[in-house]
Amino acid sequence: MPESAGIALEDTRLLADVCGANDYNLRVLERLLGCRVFTKGNELLLESTDPCARELFEGIVGQLLAALAEGMPASPDLITAIHASLTPEGDARLESGHSCADVFREAAIQVPGAFGKVYPRTANQALLLRGMSSHDINFAVGPAGTGKTYLAVAWALREVLIKSRHKLVLTRPVVEAGESLGFLPGDLAQKISPYLRPLYDAMEALVPFEAVRRLEENHTIEIAPLAYMRGRSLNHCVVILDEAQNATKEQMKMFLTRLGEGSVAIITGDLTQIDLPRKSESGLVHALTVLADIDDIFVCKLDGRDVVRNPLVRKIIEAYESER
């Protein structure tokens, strides 16, 4: 039987946090290390005689414990990111000399009245949060489940709730299968609301529903179809353009030129889900090319490693990408 390397944890609650629900984190460690990982009493054990595997195991657990001490959740995504940063090739997305726990902790944000602190769960997510804090125009591009909308909403809510910005404006192009806004019941807000449901889901996951309602009632949150943005000048706002892959070139130019004094724009999109008649018309695709040389614009490209939904979503995305 192979030898076991062990790390003793006196606090059983801490051990449970490391192991995760139904010991799922242990299964993640086993997959990454290629060795059996299990608990015995208050010890976390690795069954291996390979000194490299043992060193890697100790490094991952050490950074995981440091993250837990800072209040960060021991998520499978954090474990995977820590493993990537400790392997010989490292994770190029992390800054030299910084651990994953350091980068994630520094990028975390506190939304006033939120259910908890918002931590990035991958290195790219940490870079996205940093980018939004230092750039006026930000692009977050990636597949479903990478947290781009959630983090954009979290950062924007923080800004308006601490009164750093006056208003949060939510918009998106209305591109759906054959149904015109004019034939939907209700006023403009009621017509566009279903299209912005993902943004509302993100807000309600962060703060109580009543808080969102109050922000709408006092016009701190405004919703508008992208087509209604023409001619406006948005000052001291955070403006989120969601599903930007379905904006035309003309709409994207119009949106980007609405930005006024003290405002921040966050553009999110998935280049694999373009619903326009011709993909070449996508304003997001065009903007990423045309604006590539402007250093003051931040672009965060997320990928399958950043998927933080059900692990099955990552496998589905990888399967579809392999067919392209």
C-alpha positions as CSV (number, residue, x, y, z in Angstrom):
1,M,0.0,0.0,0.0
2,P,1.5,3.4,-0.9
3,E,2.6,5.8,1.8
4,S,0.3,8.6,2.9
5,A,1.3,12.2,3.4
6,G,-1.0,13.9,5.9
7,I,-2.0,17.4,7.1
8,A,-3.6,17.6,10.5
9,L,-6.3,20.1,11.1
10,E,-7.4,20.6,14.7
11,D,-10.6,22.4,13.8
12,T,-13.0,19.9,12.4
13,R,-15.2,22.6,10.9
14,L,-12.2,23.8,8.9
15,L,-11.6,20.2,7.7
16,A,-15.2,20.0,6.6
17,D,-14.8,23.3,4.6
18,V,-11.7,22.0,2.9
19,C,-13.5,18.8,1.9
20,G,-16.6,20.5,0.6
21,A,-20.1,19.2,0.3
22,N,-20.1,15.4,0.2
23,D,-16.3,15.5,0.0
24,Y,-16.5,16.9,-3.5
25,N,-13.3,19.0,-3.1
26,L,-11.5,15.8,-2.4
27,R,-12.6,14.3,-5.7
28,V,-11.3,17.5,-7.4
29,L,-7.9,17.1,-5.7
30,E,-7.8,13.4,-6.7
31,R,-8.4,14.3,-10.3
32,L,-5.8,17.1,-10.3
33,L,-3.1,15.1,-8.4
34,G,-3.8,11.6,-9.8
35,C,-3.7,10.2,-6.3
36,R,-6.2,9.1,-3.7
37,V,-7.1,11.9,-1.2
38,F,-9.1,11.0,1.9
39,T,-9.6,11.9,5.6
40,K,-8.8,10.0,8.7
41,G,-9.8,11.5,12.0
42,N,-8.6,15.1,11.8
43,E,-6.1,14.5,9.0
44,L,-6.3,15.2,5.3
45,L,-4.2,12.5,3.6
46,L,-2.7,11.9,0.2
47,E,-1.9,8.4,-0.8
48,S,1.3,8.7,-2.9
49,T,5.0,8.1,-2.7
50,D,5.7,10.8,-5.3
51,P,7.5,13.7,-3.6
52,C,6.3,16.1,-6.3
53,A,2.7,15.1,-5.8
54,R,3.1,15.5,-2.0
55,E,4.7,18.9,-2.4
56,L,1.9,20.0,-4.7
57,F,-0.7,18.6,-2.3
58,E,0.8,20.6,0.6
59,G,0.9,23.8,-1.5
60,I,-2.7,23.5,-2.6
61,V,-4.0,22.8,0.9
62,G,-1.8,25.6,2.4
63,Q,-3.2,28.2,0.0
64,L,-6.7,26.8,0.5
65,L,-6.4,27.2,4.3
66,A,-5.1,30.8,3.8
67,A,-8.1,31.6,1.6
68,L,-10.5,30.1,4.2
69,A,-8.9,32.2,6.9
70,E,-9.8,35.3,4.8
71,G,-13.4,34.2,4.5
72,M,-13.2,32.9,1.0
73,P,-15.2,29.8,0.1
74,A,-13.1,26.7,-0.7
75,S,-14.7,26.2,-4.1
76,P,-13.6,23.6,-6.7
77,D,-12.7,26.5,-9.0
78,L,-10.4,28.0,-6.4
79,I,-8.7,24.6,-6.0
80,T,-8.3,24.2,-9.7
81,A,-6.8,27.7,-10.0
82,I,-4.4,27.2,-7.2
83,H,-3.3,23.9,-8.8
84,A,-2.7,25.7,-12.1
85,S,-0.6,28.4,-10.4
86,L,1.6,25.8,-8.6
87,T,2.3,23.6,-11.6
88,P,5.7,24.1,-13.4
89,E,4.2,26.1,-16.3
90,G,2.1,28.2,-13.8
91,D,-1.0,30.1,-14.6
92,A,0.0,33.0,-16.9
93,R,-3.1,34.9,-15.8
94,L,-1.7,35.4,-12.3
95,E,0.9,38.0,-11.4
96,S,4.3,36.8,-10.7
97,G,4.9,36.3,-6.9
98,H,1.2,36.3,-6.1
99,S,-0.7,33.3,-4.9
100,C,-4.2,32.6,-6.1
101,A,-5.5,33.4,-2.6
102,D,-3.7,36.7,-2.7
103,V,-5.0,37.7,-6.1
104,F,-8.6,36.6,-5.3
105,R,-8.6,38.3,-1.9
106,E,-7.3,41.6,-3.3
107,A,-9.9,41.6,-6.1
108,A,-12.9,40.8,-3.8
109,I,-15.6,43.4,-3.3
110,Q,-18.1,44.1,-0.6
111,V,-21.6,45.1,-1.8
112,P,-23.4,47.0,1.0
113,G,-26.3,45.0,2.3
114,A,-25.3,41.9,0.3
115,F,-25.6,38.4,1.5
116,G,-21.8,38.1,1.6
117,K,-18.6,39.3,0.1
118,V,-18.1,38.7,-3.6
119,Y,-14.9,36.8,-4.4
120,P,-13.7,35.9,-7.9
121,R,-13.4,32.2,-8.3
122,T,-10.9,32.1,-11.1
123,A,-7.9,34.2,-12.1
124,N,-9.7,35.7,-15.1
125,Q,-12.6,36.7,-12.9
126,A,-10.1,38.5,-10.5
127,L,-8.6,40.3,-13.5
128,L,-12.1,41.4,-14.6
129,L,-12.9,42.9,-11.2
130,R,-9.6,44.7,-11.2
131,G,-10.2,46.0,-14.8
132,M,-13.6,47.5,-13.9
133,S,-12.0,49.4,-11.1
134,S,-9.3,51.0,-13.3
135,H,-10.9,51.4,-16.7
136,D,-13.9,53.4,-18.1
137,I,-14.8,50.9,-20.8
138,N,-14.6,47.1,-20.1
139,F,-15.3,44.1,-22.3
140,A,-16.0,40.7,-20.6
141,V,-16.2,38.1,-23.3
142,G,-16.7,34.4,-22.7
143,P,-19.0,31.4,-22.7
144,A,-22.1,30.7,-20.5
145,G,-21.4,30.2,-16.9
146,T,-18.1,32.2,-16.6
147,G,-19.6,34.8,-14.2
148,K,-19.2,37.8,-16.5
149,T,-22.8,39.1,-15.9
150,Y,-22.8,38.3,-12.2
151,L,-19.5,40.1,-11.5
152,A,-20.5,43.1,-13.7
153,V,-23.7,43.5,-11.7
154,A,-21.9,43.0,-8.4
155,W,-19.4,45.7,-9.1
156,A,-22.0,48.0,-10.5
157,L,-24.3,47.6,-7.4
158,R,-21.4,48.3,-5.1
159,E,-20.7,51.5,-7.0
160,V,-24.2,52.9,-6.7
161,L,-24.8,51.7,-3.1
162,I,-21.6,53.4,-1.9
163,K,-22.8,56.4,-4.0
164,S,-19.6,56.5,-6.1
165,R,-21.9,56.5,-9.1
166,H,-25.4,58.0,-9.3
167,K,-27.2,55.4,-11.4
168,L,-27.0,51.8,-12.8
169,V,-28.3,51.6,-16.4
170,L,-29.0,48.1,-17.7
171,T,-29.4,47.6,-21.4
172,R,-29.2,44.9,-24.1
173,P,-30.2,44.4,-27.7
174,V,-33.6,42.9,-28.2
175,V,-32.9,40.1,-30.7
176,E,-35.3,37.2,-30.3
177,A,-37.2,34.8,-32.4
178,G,-39.9,36.8,-34.3
179,E,-41.5,38.6,-31.4
180,S,-41.6,42.4,-31.5
181,L,-41.5,44.5,-28.3
182,G,-44.5,46.4,-29.6
183,F,-46.7,43.4,-29.3
184,L,-45.7,42.6,-25.8
185,P,-48.1,43.8,-23.0
186,G,-47.2,46.6,-20.5
187,D,-45.1,49.7,-20.5
188,L,-41.5,49.9,-21.7
189,A,-40.1,48.6,-18.5
190,Q,-42.5,45.6,-18.5
191,K,-41.7,44.9,-22.1
192,I,-37.9,44.9,-21.7
193,S,-37.8,43.3,-18.3
194,P,-38.0,39.6,-19.5
195,Y,-35.0,40.3,-21.7
196,L,-33.0,41.6,-18.7
197,R,-34.0,38.7,-16.4
198,P,-30.4,37.4,-16.2
199,L,-29.3,40.8,-14.8
200,Y,-32.1,40.7,-12.3
201,D,-31.2,37.2,-11.3
202,A,-27.7,38.4,-10.5
203,M,-28.9,41.3,-8.5
204,E,-31.3,39.2,-6.5
205,A,-28.5,36.7,-5.8
206,L,-26.5,39.5,-4.3
207,V,-29.0,41.6,-2.3
208,P,-32.5,41.2,-1.0
209,F,-35.4,41.6,-3.5
210,E,-36.7,44.6,-1.6
211,A,-33.4,46.4,-2.0
212,V,-33.6,46.0,-5.8
213,R,-37.2,47.3,-5.8
214,R,-36.2,50.4,-3.8
215,L,-33.4,51.1,-6.2
216,E,-35.8,50.9,-9.1
217,E,-38.4,53.1,-7.4
218,N,-35.9,55.9,-6.8
219,H,-34.6,55.5,-10.3
220,T,-31.1,54.4,-9.2
221,I,-31.6,51.4,-11.5
222,E,-32.8,52.1,-15.0
223,I,-33.6,49.6,-17.7
224,A,-33.7,50.4,-21.4
225,P,-33.5,48.6,-24.8
226,L,-30.3,49.4,-26.6
227,A,-32.2,51.1,-29.4
228,Y,-33.5,53.7,-26.9
229,M,-30.0,54.8,-25.9
230,R,-29.4,57.0,-29.0
231,G,-28.9,60.7,-28.3
232,R,-28.3,60.2,-24.5
233,S,-25.2,61.3,-22.5
234,L,-24.7,59.2,-19.5
235,N,-22.8,60.9,-16.7
236,H,-21.7,59.4,-13.3
237,C,-23.3,56.0,-14.2
238,V,-22.4,52.4,-14.5
239,V,-23.8,51.2,-17.8
240,I,-24.0,47.4,-18.4
241,L,-24.6,46.2,-22.0
242,D,-25.5,42.5,-21.7
243,E,-25.6,40.0,-24.6
244,A,-23.5,42.5,-26.6
245,Q,-22.8,39.8,-29.3
246,N,-26.3,40.6,-30.7
247,A,-25.7,44.3,-31.0
248,T,-25.0,45.5,-34.6
249,K,-21.9,47.5,-35.5
250,E,-23.9,50.7,-35.5
251,Q,-25.5,50.0,-32.2
252,M,-22.2,49.2,-30.6
253,K,-20.6,52.5,-31.8
254,M,-23.7,54.4,-30.6
255,F,-23.5,52.8,-27.2
256,L,-19.8,53.4,-26.6
257,T,-20.2,57.0,-27.5
258,R,-22.9,57.6,-24.9
259,L,-20.4,57.5,-22.1
260,G,-20.2,60.8,-20.3
261,E,-18.2,62.2,-17.4
262,G,-17.5,59.9,-14.5
263,S,-19.2,56.9,-16.1
264,V,-18.1,53.3,-16.6
265,A,-19.3,50.9,-19.3
266,I,-19.2,47.1,-18.9
267,I,-20.0,45.2,-22.1
268,T,-20.6,41.4,-21.7
269,G,-21.1,38.9,-24.5
270,D,-20.6,35.3,-25.7
271,L,-19.2,35.1,-29.2
272,T,-20.6,31.6,-29.6
273,Q,-24.2,32.7,-29.2
274,I,-24.7,35.3,-31.9
275,D,-28.3,35.5,-33.0
276,L,-27.9,38.1,-35.8
277,P,-28.7,37.0,-39.4
278,R,-25.0,37.2,-40.2
279,K,-22.3,36.8,-37.5
280,S,-20.1,39.3,-39.4
281,E,-22.6,42.0,-38.3
282,S,-21.9,41.5,-34.6
283,G,-20.9,44.8,-33.1
284,L,-19.0,43.0,-30.4
285,V,-16.8,41.1,-32.8
286,H,-16.2,44.3,-34.7
287,A,-15.4,46.4,-31.6
288,L,-12.9,43.9,-30.3
289,T,-11.0,44.2,-33.5
290,V,-11.3,48.0,-34.1
291,L,-10.6,49.0,-30.5
292,A,-7.8,46.5,-29.9
293,D,-5.0,49.1,-29.9
294,I,-6.6,51.5,-27.4
295,D,-4.9,50.8,-24.1
296,D,-7.5,52.5,-22.0
297,I,-10.1,49.9,-22.9
298,F,-9.9,46.7,-20.9
299,V,-10.8,43.4,-22.5
300,C,-11.1,40.2,-20.4
301,K,-11.5,37.0,-22.4
302,L,-12.9,34.2,-20.2
303,D,-12.8,30.6,-21.3
304,G,-13.9,27.1,-20.2
305,R,-11.5,27.2,-17.2
306,D,-13.6,30.1,-15.9
307,V,-17.0,28.3,-15.9
308,V,-18.3,28.4,-12.4
309,R,-21.7,26.8,-12.8
310,N,-22.4,23.1,-12.5
311,P,-19.2,21.3,-13.5
312,L,-21.3,19.6,-16.2
313,V,-21.6,23.0,-18.0
314,R,-17.9,23.1,-18.5
315,K,-17.9,19.7,-20.1
316,I,-20.8,20.7,-22.3
317,I,-18.9,23.8,-23.5
318,E,-15.7,21.9,-24.1
319,A,-17.7,19.3,-26.1
320,Y,-19.2,21.9,-28.4
321,E,-15.9,23.7,-28.8
322,S,-14.2,20.5,-29.9
323,E,-16.7,20.2,-32.8
324,R,-15.8,23.7,-34.2
